[in-house]
Amino acid sequence: MLRHEFRPGKLVAGAVLVLVGVLYAGDAGDAWQIPWFVAIPLVAGGLCLAGAVALLTGRVRRRRASRSGADPA
């Protein structure tokens, strides 16, 4: 049994932030050059994607709960 419910929106947000961290760690280690402004669209786009995934997940959960008669919360 799961200890908590799965939150794919948080997973997407975390994966994007880890990606940005890896990119800048590679830049700090002189593996490649990343301009400073690359993080802004990556983080903003990742947070928008995470919000869309969370919204979709919430709607799917509410629909499944209403079909089974369970409490959606």
mmCIF file of the C-alpha atoms, coordinates in Angstrom:
data_MODEL
# 
_entry.id   MODEL 
# 
loop_
_atom_site.group_PDB 
_atom_site.id 
_atom_site.type_symbol 
_atom_site.label_atom_id 
_atom_site.label_alt_id 
_atom_site.label_comp_id 
_atom_site.label_asym_id 
_atom_site.label_entity_id 
_atom_site.label_seq_id 
_atom_site.pdbx_PDB_ins_code 
_atom_site.Cartn_x 
_atom_site.Cartn_y 
_atom_site.Cartn_z 
_atom_site.occupancy 
_atom_site.B_iso_or_equiv 
_atom_site.pdbx_formal_charge 
_atom_site.auth_seq_id 
_atom_site.auth_comp_id 
_atom_site.auth_asym_id 
_atom_site.auth_atom_id 
_atom_site.pdbx_PDB_model_num 
ATOM 1  C CA . MET A 1 1  ? 0.000   0.000  0.000   1.00 0.00 ? 1  MET A CA 1 
ATOM 2  C CA . LEU A 1 2  ? 1.199   3.499  -0.817  1.00 0.00 ? 2  LEU A CA 1 
ATOM 3  C CA . ARG A 1 3  ? 2.085   5.767  2.064   1.00 0.00 ? 3  ARG A CA 1 
ATOM 4  C CA . HIS A 1 4  ? 0.943   8.821  0.129   1.00 0.00 ? 4  HIS A CA 1 
ATOM 5  C CA . GLU A 1 5  ? -0.738  9.557  -3.151  1.00 0.00 ? 5  GLU A CA 1 
ATOM 6  C CA . PHE A 1 6  ? 1.307   9.935  -6.314  1.00 0.00 ? 6  PHE A CA 1 
ATOM 7  C CA . ARG A 1 7  ? 1.644   13.559 -7.453  1.00 0.00 ? 7  ARG A CA 1 
ATOM 8  C CA . PRO A 1 8  ? 2.907   13.647 -11.060 1.00 0.00 ? 8  PRO A CA 1 
ATOM 9  C CA . GLY A 1 9  ? 2.895   17.470 -11.166 1.00 0.00 ? 9  GLY A CA 1 
ATOM 10 C CA . LYS A 1 10 ? 5.483   17.591 -8.405  1.00 0.00 ? 10 LYS A CA 1 
ATOM 11 C CA . LEU A 1 11 ? 7.498   14.914 -10.211 1.00 0.00 ? 11 LEU A CA 1 
ATOM 12 C CA . VAL A 1 12 ? 7.570   16.995 -13.404 1.00 0.00 ? 12 VAL A CA 1 
ATOM 13 C CA . ALA A 1 13 ? 8.531   20.161 -11.519 1.00 0.00 ? 13 ALA A CA 1 
ATOM 14 C CA . GLY A 1 14 ? 11.301  18.355 -9.665  1.00 0.00 ? 14 GLY A CA 1 
ATOM 15 C CA . ALA A 1 15 ? 12.645  16.761 -12.844 1.00 0.00 ? 15 ALA A CA 1 
ATOM 16 C CA . VAL A 1 16 ? 12.817  20.130 -14.598 1.00 0.00 ? 16 VAL A CA 1 
ATOM 17 C CA . LEU A 1 17 ? 14.583  21.764 -11.670 1.00 0.00 ? 17 LEU A CA 1 
ATOM 18 C CA . VAL A 1 18 ? 17.065  18.871 -11.484 1.00 0.00 ? 18 VAL A CA 1 
ATOM 19 C CA . LEU A 1 19 ? 17.686  19.283 -15.232 1.00 0.00 ? 19 LEU A CA 1 
ATOM 20 C CA . VAL A 1 20 ? 18.430  22.990 -14.778 1.00 0.00 ? 20 VAL A CA 1 
ATOM 21 C CA . GLY A 1 21 ? 20.752  22.146 -11.886 1.00 0.00 ? 21 GLY A CA 1 
ATOM 22 C CA . VAL A 1 22 ? 22.615  19.558 -13.980 1.00 0.00 ? 22 VAL A CA 1 
ATOM 23 C CA . LEU A 1 23 ? 22.987  22.039 -16.839 1.00 0.00 ? 23 LEU A CA 1 
ATOM 24 C CA . TYR A 1 24 ? 24.502  24.662 -14.576 1.00 0.00 ? 24 TYR A CA 1 
ATOM 25 C CA . ALA A 1 25 ? 26.666  22.116 -12.772 1.00 0.00 ? 25 ALA A CA 1 
ATOM 26 C CA . GLY A 1 26 ? 28.074  21.105 -16.147 1.00 0.00 ? 26 GLY A CA 1 
ATOM 27 C CA . ASP A 1 27 ? 28.662  24.767 -16.924 1.00 0.00 ? 27 ASP A CA 1 
ATOM 28 C CA . ALA A 1 28 ? 30.422  25.258 -13.586 1.00 0.00 ? 28 ALA A CA 1 
ATOM 29 C CA . GLY A 1 29 ? 32.597  22.213 -14.268 1.00 0.00 ? 29 GLY A CA 1 
ATOM 30 C CA . ASP A 1 30 ? 33.561  23.575 -17.710 1.00 0.00 ? 30 ASP A CA 1 
ATOM 31 C CA . ALA A 1 31 ? 31.922  20.643 -19.492 1.00 0.00 ? 31 ALA A CA 1 
ATOM 32 C CA . TRP A 1 32 ? 29.898  23.067 -21.661 1.00 0.00 ? 32 TRP A CA 1 
ATOM 33 C CA . GLN A 1 33 ? 28.823  26.708 -21.770 1.00 0.00 ? 33 GLN A CA 1 
ATOM 34 C CA . ILE A 1 34 ? 25.263  27.668 -20.823 1.00 0.00 ? 34 ILE A CA 1 
ATOM 35 C CA . PRO A 1 35 ? 24.129  31.314 -20.982 1.00 0.00 ? 35 PRO A CA 1 
ATOM 36 C CA . TRP A 1 36 ? 22.733  32.613 -17.689 1.00 0.00 ? 36 TRP A CA 1 
ATOM 37 C CA . PHE A 1 37 ? 19.291  33.372 -19.143 1.00 0.00 ? 37 PHE A CA 1 
ATOM 38 C CA . VAL A 1 38 ? 18.581  29.760 -20.209 1.00 0.00 ? 38 VAL A CA 1 
ATOM 39 C CA . ALA A 1 39 ? 17.229  28.915 -16.750 1.00 0.00 ? 39 ALA A CA 1 
ATOM 40 C CA . ILE A 1 40 ? 14.349  31.400 -16.990 1.00 0.00 ? 40 ILE A CA 1 
ATOM 41 C CA . PRO A 1 41 ? 12.405  29.750 -19.859 1.00 0.00 ? 41 PRO A CA 1 
ATOM 42 C CA . LEU A 1 42 ? 13.302  26.253 -18.655 1.00 0.00 ? 42 LEU A CA 1 
ATOM 43 C CA . VAL A 1 43 ? 11.991  26.852 -15.143 1.00 0.00 ? 43 VAL A CA 1 
ATOM 44 C CA . ALA A 1 44 ? 8.946   28.824 -16.318 1.00 0.00 ? 44 ALA A CA 1 
ATOM 45 C CA . GLY A 1 45 ? 8.060   26.220 -18.942 1.00 0.00 ? 45 GLY A CA 1 
ATOM 46 C CA . GLY A 1 46 ? 8.620   23.386 -16.493 1.00 0.00 ? 46 GLY A CA 1 
ATOM 47 C CA . LEU A 1 47 ? 6.386   24.977 -13.882 1.00 0.00 ? 47 LEU A CA 1 
ATOM 48 C CA . CYS A 1 48 ? 3.658   25.570 -16.479 1.00 0.00 ? 48 CYS A CA 1 
ATOM 49 C CA . LEU A 1 49 ? 3.925   21.951 -17.596 1.00 0.00 ? 49 LEU A CA 1 
ATOM 50 C CA . ALA A 1 50 ? 3.815   20.773 -13.978 1.00 0.00 ? 50 ALA A CA 1 
ATOM 51 C CA . GLY A 1 51 ? 0.714   22.892 -13.382 1.00 0.00 ? 51 GLY A CA 1 
ATOM 52 C CA . ALA A 1 52 ? -0.990  21.427 -16.436 1.00 0.00 ? 52 ALA A CA 1 
ATOM 53 C CA . VAL A 1 53 ? -0.133  17.891 -15.314 1.00 0.00 ? 53 VAL A CA 1 
ATOM 54 C CA . ALA A 1 54 ? -1.425  18.600 -11.808 1.00 0.00 ? 54 ALA A CA 1 
ATOM 55 C CA . LEU A 1 55 ? -4.654  20.044 -13.214 1.00 0.00 ? 55 LEU A CA 1 
ATOM 56 C CA . LEU A 1 56 ? -5.163  17.029 -15.448 1.00 0.00 ? 56 LEU A CA 1 
ATOM 57 C CA . THR A 1 57 ? -4.402  14.641 -12.581 1.00 0.00 ? 57 THR A CA 1 
ATOM 58 C CA . GLY A 1 58 ? -6.923  16.404 -10.333 1.00 0.00 ? 58 GLY A CA 1 
ATOM 59 C CA . ARG A 1 59 ? -9.631  16.174 -12.959 1.00 0.00 ? 59 ARG A CA 1 
ATOM 60 C CA . VAL A 1 60 ? -8.957  12.483 -13.569 1.00 0.00 ? 60 VAL A CA 1 
ATOM 61 C CA . ARG A 1 61 ? -9.060  11.749 -9.838  1.00 0.00 ? 61 ARG A CA 1 
ATOM 62 C CA . ARG A 1 62 ? -12.319 13.649 -9.363  1.00 0.00 ? 62 ARG A CA 1 
ATOM 63 C CA . ARG A 1 63 ? -13.902 11.874 -12.305 1.00 0.00 ? 63 ARG A CA 1 
ATOM 64 C CA . ARG A 1 64 ? -12.821 8.445  -11.050 1.00 0.00 ? 64 ARG A CA 1 
ATOM 65 C CA . ALA A 1 65 ? -14.020 9.260  -7.537  1.00 0.00 ? 65 ALA A CA 1 
ATOM 66 C CA . SER A 1 66 ? -17.401 10.410 -8.791  1.00 0.00 ? 66 SER A CA 1 
ATOM 67 C CA . ARG A 1 67 ? -17.802 7.220  -10.811 1.00 0.00 ? 67 ARG A CA 1 
ATOM 68 C CA . SER A 1 68 ? -17.003 5.007  -7.836  1.00 0.00 ? 68 SER A CA 1 
ATOM 69 C CA . GLY A 1 69 ? -18.983 7.122  -5.362  1.00 0.00 ? 69 GLY A CA 1 
ATOM 70 C CA . ALA A 1 70 ? -15.967 7.796  -3.158  1.00 0.00 ? 70 ALA A CA 1 
ATOM 71 C CA . ASP A 1 71 ? -14.949 11.133 -1.660  1.00 0.00 ? 71 ASP A CA 1 
ATOM 72 C CA . PRO A 1 72 ? -12.604 12.958 -4.155  1.00 0.00 ? 72 PRO A CA 1 
ATOM 73 C CA . ALA A 1 73 ? -10.530 14.561 -1.380  1.00 0.00 ? 73 ALA A CA 1 
# 
